[in-house]
Amino acid sequence: MTQDPVFVDTSVLLFSEDGARPAEREQVLAWLRQLWATRSGRVSVQVLNDFYLLATRQISPPMPQGDVRAEVRRYQHWRPWAPDQATVESAWSLESRFGLPFADALVVASAKAQGCTRLLSLALPHDAVYDSVQVLNPLVTAP
């Protein structure tokens, strides 16, 4: 069973590992379980690199490097997009037109490149639409 692909940004992956707010974490995990079950989750190399860096430094306590590496390896099944020059050009356009920080614009451009019309994010405004990509906050909307 598959459905339309959904791009997941770093903030969601990071929140799924942070036990500081268990009830909200469960909402994020429900989304991730749904994406695994339907084989519709998508990420980018950028998202996985950021996840590794932040999970080993930002959450308290930091995740052990080996655990984060195992998670990154698991998310390799989501066909991480490796941004190419066309993706960068798209990100520059999004950055200019919507005033997005470049890193966020690159996430949206990577989602577009993978044919995703939905982007799960805790960092971007819920229900914002950037070209063909709608942002969904997993704490606001159910899977």
NUMI-488358 format. One record per atom (N, C-alpha, C, CB): residue in three letters; x, y, z. Coordinates in steps of 0.001 Angstrom, whole numbers, plus 500000, padded with zeros to 6 digits. Glycine has a CB too. Example, Ala and Ser with C-alpha at 12.3 -4.5 7.8 and 13.67 -1.06 7.14 Angstrom:
REM NUMI-488358
ALA513190494310507800 ALA512300495500507800 ALA513200496700507800 ALA511308495527509046 SER512850497750507080 SER513670498940507140 SER512900500030507870 SER514084499402505725 
//
This chain:
REM NUMI-488358
MET500837498817500000 MET500000500000500000 MET500879501243500000 MET499049500000501212 THR500735502085499008 THR501476503335498978 THR500509504487498757 THR502559503310497879 GLN500924505643499148 GLN500151506861498926 GLN501104507918498405 GLN499428507339500233 ASP500589509105498131 ASP501445510174497648 ASP502577510419498639 ASP500632511460497420 PRO503780510671498132 PRO504914510861499037 PRO504781512128499881 PRO506206510912498243 VAL505287512044501095 VAL505283513159502045 VAL506719513399502471 VAL504360512867503288 PHE507194514625502283 PHE508556514969502667 PHE508583515325504157 PHE509097516148501802 VAL509607514877504852 VAL509737515110506288 VAL511010515913506528 VAL509762513761507086 ASP510876517031507247 ASP512067517841507479 ASP512753517459508785 ASP511705519322507495 THR513895518047508994 THR514749517730510134 THR514038517911511463 THR515985518586510105 SER513261518979511592 SER512605519276512870 SER511706518129513319 SER511786520562512759 VAL511055517466512380 VAL510161516358512713 VAL510970515134513147 VAL509259516007511508 LEU512015514819512413 LEU512857513677512799 LEU513475513909514173 LEU513967513438511749 LEU513924515110514419 LEU514539515441515700 LEU513526515327516838 LEU515132516855515659 PHE512331515851516619 PHE511285515800517640 PHE510899514361517958 PHE510054516585517183 SER510975513486516963 SER510613512083517184 SER511567511386518148 SER510589511337515860 GLU512721511949518346 GLU513727511352519238 GLU513838512065520579 GLU515076511357518563 ASP513179513195520718 ASP513289514016521923 ASP512124513691522857 ASP513307515537521566 GLY512423513146524008 GLY511379512721524937 GLY510881513792525876 GLY511867511599525732 ALA511218515062525647 ALA510843516131526567 ALA509327516351526618 ALA511537517421526166 ARG508616516106525520 ARG507164516327525464 ARG506499515057524910 ARG506811517585524572 PRO506296514053525770 PRO505859512736525309 PRO504539512719524535 PRO505734511841526475 ALA503547513472524952 ALA502251513444524258 ALA502392513984522842 ALA501199514263525034 GLU503123515083522693 GLU503326515653521361 GLU504235514766520521 GLU503917517063521466 ARG505217514172521165 ARG506100513250520454 ARG505294512099519856 ARG507193512706521400 GLU504292511626520579 GLU503453510529520084 GLU502710510935518811 GLU502447510095521163 GLN502295512200518708 GLN501630512677517492 GLN502592512609516304 GLN501111514126517685 VAL503835513004516532 VAL504850512950515476 VAL505112511496515093 VAL506167513640515936 LEU505236510634516092 LEU505494509226515818 LEU504337508578515055 LEU505743508478517121 ALA503114509012515299 ALA501966508476514554 ALA502120508794513064 ALA500626509064515100 TRP502552510010512751 TRP502812510366511354 TRP503897509467510764 TRP503228511849511240 LEU504997509329511484 LEU506114508533510960 LEU505712507072510768 LEU507324508624511904 ARG504947506523511705 ARG504472505139511540 ARG503616505009510281 ARG503663504690512782 GLN502753505997510051 GLN501906505979508857 GLN502764506031507588 GLN500912507164508881 LEU503778506876507589 LEU504639506995506416 LEU505429505711506177 LEU505595508176506579 TRP505868505057507247 TRP506552503767507090 TRP505583502725506543 TRP507148503292508440 ALA504371502684507084 ALA503394501672506675 ALA503001501819505206 ALA502151501761507552 THR502953503050504730 THR502534503293503345 THR503721503499502403 THR501621504506503285 ARG504900503407502950 ARG506131503590502164 ARG506128504915501408 ARG506305502433501174 SER505637505951502061 SER505495507238501390 SER506363508341501983 SER504069507663501429 GLY507192508035502962 GLY508076509048503537 GLY509226509375502609 GLY508614508582504877 ARG509584510651502569 ARG510724511106501772 ARG511539512099502594 ARG510250511753500431 VAL512841512100502357 VAL513776513032502992 VAL514824513415501961 VAL514442512405504271 SER515753514231502388 SER516886514577501530 SER518177514304502300 SER516814516075501068 VAL519254514293501570 VAL520572514142502191 VAL520789515274503194 VAL521700514137501114 GLN520369516482502828 GLN520484517640503724 GLN519763517373505049 GLN519904518906503048 VAL518536516864504984 VAL517750516593506192 VAL518467515567507065 VAL516330516090505822 LEU518965514505506470 LEU519634513471507254 LEU520944513969507862 LEU519900512252506386 ASN521681514783507128 ASN522914515352507681 ASN522607516273508850 ASN523690516116506599 ASP521597517122508684 ASP521209518026509773 ASP520709517243510981 ASP520127519006509298 PHE519929516197510715 PHE519423515359511805 PHE520577514766512606 PHE518526514234511252 TYR521558514227511913 TYR522708513639512608 TYR523397514680513486 TYR523711513052511595 LEU523662515830512918 LEU524369516880513649 LEU523572517341514871 LEU524651518071512726 LEU522299517625514685 LEU521489518165515776 LEU521149517119516828 LEU520216518758515225 ALA520912515884516422 ALA520568514839517390 ALA521741514508518308 ALA520110513578516663 THR522943514679517804 THR524115514393518643 THR524552515606519459 THR525273513918517779 ARG523896516759519229 ARG524318517977519940 ARG523183518768520576 ARG525049518868519001 GLN522001518787519970 GLN520965519723520405 GLN520011519146521443 GLN520181520181519223 ILE519569517892521258 ILE518607517370522220 ILE519332516982523511 ILE517844516154521630 SER518571516986524593 SER519166516714525887 SER518489515490526501 SER519045517943526821 PRO519231514451526815 PRO520651514292526521 PRO520848513993525036 PRO521266513168527386 PRO522020514336524515 PRO522293514039523102 PRO522224512540522840 PRO523676514582522691 MET521784512186521657 MET521747510768521286 MET523168510280521034 MET520855510540520026 PRO523451509054521395 PRO524762508492521048 PRO524929508443519532 PRO524929507074521654 GLN526134508700519073 GLN526391508737517635 GLN525963507451516941 GLN527862508991517376 GLY526224506318517548 GLY525850505043516937 GLY524351504912516747 GLY526352503898517778 ASP523570505408517715 ASP522107505359517595 ASP521622506260516462 ASP521444505777518922 VAL522215507447516360 VAL521806508362515292 VAL522208507790513938 VAL522434509766515497 ARG523377507204513869 ARG523800506584512606 ARG522823505485512183 ARG525225506003512740 ALA522352504710513154 ALA521384503652512845 ALA520086504250512307 ALA521095502796514099 GLU519636505357512889 GLU518418506015512398 GLU518628506566510992 GLU517995507150513349 VAL519768507184510750 VAL520059507715509409 VAL520064506565508406 VAL521432508471509387 ARG520669505457508767 ARG520679504295507867 ARG519249503808507596 ARG521530503147508474 ARG518417503826508615 ARG517024503387508452 ARG516294504316507478 ARG516291503358509827 TYR516514505612507608 TYR515834506576506725 TYR516392506556505300 TYR515958507986507298 GLN517460505816505058 GLN517938505637503689 GLN516881504934502830 GLN519251504832503683 HIS515984504192503468 HIS514896503523502741 HIS513901504526502163 HIS514166502545503664 TRP513961505759502628 TRP513054506803502144 TRP513613507527500922 TRP512776507808503253 ARG514585506933500278 ARG515159507468499044 ARG515584508933499171 ARG514160507328497916 PRO516566509219500018 PRO516983510612500218 PRO517381511302498915 PRO518142510669501192 TRP516844512470498728 TRP517147513277497556 TRP518501513945497753 TRP516038514333497303 ALA519380513807496779 ALA520667514497496789 ALA520505515747495923 ALA521842513565496261 PRO520441516919496547 PRO520209518136495757 PRO521248518310494653 PRO520220519361496667 ASP520740518567493454 ASP521594518839492306 ASP521469520328491964 ASP521205517934491078 GLN522082520746490877 GLN522048522167490541 GLN520629522659490275 GLN522921522436489327 ALA519795521837489663 ALA518407522235489423 ALA517668522462490745 ALA517680521165488583 THR517957521629491739 THR517334521796493054 THR517806523088493704 THR517650520594493964 VAL519079523382493571 VAL519627524627494129 VAL518995525831493451 VAL521164524673493971 GLU518854525775492131 GLU518213526882491401 GLU516773527073491876 GLU518239526619489873 SER516059525963492067 SER514696526032492576 SER514672526639493980 SER514059524635492587 ALA515620526250494815 ALA515706526784496175 ALA515980528293496148 ALA516810526053496971 TRP516854528739495264 TRP517125530174495156 TRP515857530933494773 TRP518237530438494120 SER515089530337493863 SER513832530969493453 SER512861531056494631 SER513189530184492290 LEU512720529963495380 LEU511841529952496557 LEU512324530952497608 LEU511772528535497167 GLU513620531011497801 GLU514210531943498759 GLU513827533377498389 GLU515754531784498803 SER513961533722497108 SER513666535076496648 SER512171535392496715 SER514170535262495225 ARG511359534476496216 ARG509922534752496126 ARG509199534716497454 ARG509284533777495211 PHE509619533833498360 PHE508894533668499616 PHE509652534180500840 PHE508564532224499811 GLY510871534652500650 GLY511656535158501773 GLY512083534065502743 GLY510869536200502512 LEU512206532847502241 LEU512624531733503098 LEU514130531752503318 LEU512199530391502483 PRO514575531331504494 PRO516008531076504652 PRO516424530006503650 PRO516350530633506116 PHE517657530074503158 PHE518082529148502109 PHE517921527686502510 PHE519521529414501746 ALA518267527331503748 ALA518151525925504167 ALA516705525440504064 ALA518663525749505614 ASP515747526273504449 ASP514337525903504336 ASP513903525835502877 ASP513461526900505099 ALA514383526778502076 ALA514067526775500648 ALA514597525503499989 ALA514658528024499957 LEU515764525037500417 LEU516332523810499864 LEU515499522586500261 LEU517783523638500336 VAL514937522594501456 VAL514040521517501886 VAL512804521501500990 VAL513631521693503383 VAL512192522666500773 VAL510999522744499924 VAL511338522324498497 VAL510412524176499935 ALA512471522795497981 ALA512881522433496624 ALA513123520924496510 ALA514152523206496225 SER513685520315497536 SER513905518863497531 SER512579518114497572 SER514785518444498725 ALA511623518641498340 ALA510294518033498370 ALA509665518088496977 ALA509386518749499406 LYS509755519251496333 LYS509207519397494980 LYS509878518432494014 LYS509376520839494483 ALA511197518302494113 ALA511936517432493204 ALA511509515977493338 ALA513425517556493458 GLN511009515603494520 GLN510559514229494736 GLN509060514063494504 GLN510907513788496142 GLY508413515094494017 GLY506988515001493728 GLY506099515056494947 GLY506717513757492998 CYS506607515588496045 CYS505818515695497271 CYS504991516980497251 CYS506737515662498517 THR503726516857497562 THR502877518044497682 THR502640518401499148 THR501533517814496970 ARG503127517530500045 ARG503017517802501486 ARG504393517695502126 ARG502019516819502170 LEU504630518599503057 LEU505905518673503776 LEU505601518750505262 LEU506762519903503311 LEU506019517742506021 LEU505859517770507473 LEU506972518600508069 LEU505860516340508072 SER506588519614508848 SER507593520493509438 SER507073521109510726 SER507997521592508448 LEU507962521245511675 LEU507684521995512895 LEU508338523371512817 LEU508186521226514140 ALA509118523605511772 ALA509869524846511639 ALA509192525861510719 ALA511247524548511127 LEU508453525378509734 LEU507773526257508790 LEU506315526430509213 LEU507862525692507346 PRO505672527514508795 PRO504287527765509232 PRO503303526727508692 PRO503847529155508790 HIS502457526231509597 HIS501438525248509223 HIS500527525831508149 HIS500610524814510460 ASP500259525025507148 ASP499344525338506048 ASP499910526337505035 ASP498064525878506607 ALA501165526749505216 ALA501790527605504201 ALA501949526788502928 ALA503177528165504690 VAL501847527458501791 VAL502023526785500506 VAL503137527488499744 VAL500695526777499679 TYR504129526718499365 TYR505259527216498578 TYR505226526484497250 TYR506640527003499321 ASP504801527169496219 ASP504556526561494919 ASP503553525426495105 ASP505884526043494274 SER503956524204494838 SER503033523071494923 SER503132522311496247 SER503292522121493780 VAL503889522839497206 VAL504152522117498458 VAL503445522799499634 VAL505675522035498726 GLN502584522035500301 GLN501866522531501469 GLN502564522031502736 GLN500375522077501439 VAL502784522933503675 VAL503414522576504940 VAL502348522103505914 VAL504201523772505528 LEU502610520968506557 LEU501738520439507586 LEU502536520287508865 LEU501114519093507155 ASN501990520823509953 ASN502600520638511257 ASN501992519376511852 ASN502380521889512189 PRO502790518352512140 PRO502239517096512646 PRO501626517214514044 PRO503317516050512665 LEU501853518338514734 LEU501224518554516034 LEU499847519185515882 LEU502109519435516913 VAL499543519655514675 VAL498273520347514413 VAL497309519465513644 VAL498518521640513639 THR497833518610512785 THR496980517771511931 THR497386516305512058 THR497068518226510450 ALA496396515454512040 ALA496640514008512164 ALA497018513414510810 ALA495391513287512734 PRO497686512262510840 PRO498050511626509563 PRO496831511186508763 PRO498946510426509815 
//
